[in-house]
Amino acid sequence: MGSPSASPIPRQDGGACTVSYDELPILGSPFDCESPARITEDDVIDYCNRMIGDEVGHTIMTFSPRQSATVIAVRSMQPNYPLKAVYRSLTEAARQLSGSRPGVICVQFRNMTSAELRDLAANSAPSGEPTGIQLMTAKFYDSPAHDHVHTIAYVAPGIFVRHQSLSLDTQGLMRTTRFSEDASSHIFTNKAIPTFTIHGIVSSSKVARTPIFPESLFHDF
């Protein structure tokens, strides 16, 4: 692995951006495999984060398995406050509900992977403190103006997985192929509202819940 280099580049607005260059070994990396289908963006990001010792941000890559790979990672030099935008959208969504009956708000993160959502919402900090999305959701529920919101669901697009099975039929050996989306969702319920039944279907990799309430709202990010 070569030594990293960095240099500032002027921007049109008078600021500066920094470009750094690192050489990482193919051996032991996600690119060290024969099948391109086994190389995922999440694995590449985790590898780069571990090797560089910092969050690399969003990535674009081109590669030849076990031969070479080029990864371009881009992130903002300014602090990122995505939860503030989510809170504003939740507040706007709550105002669009009738307020007379319990409602459900579904938030879909278009630019976030399912793995990133799990890291954001499910994993507690090493200190045991609540995560940012947990604190933000609790603050939202603390407001009397949101007493009619029963549930908030956070979802992110997953990856499609193909499943094949063989069975013996009267016509011979039959092969069945089905596709499912490997995705995650995180649901937070308002404890101030009495419990209602929510019917749902649970699969091995994805939880799909259909609320019985007539009001639901989707917001994309």
Secondary structure, DSSP 4 states (H G I P E B T S, - for coil): -PPPEEEEEE-TTS-EEEEEE----STTSTT-SS-GGG--HHHHHHHHHHHHTS---EEEEEEETTTEEEEEEE--SS---HHHHHHHHHHHHHHHS-SSS-EEEEEE-TTS-HHHHHHHHTPPPTT-PPPHHHHHHHHHHHSGGGTTEEEEEEE---EEEEEEEEEEETTEEEEEEEEEEE--EEEEE-TTSPP---EEEE-SS-EEEE-SSS-EEEEE-
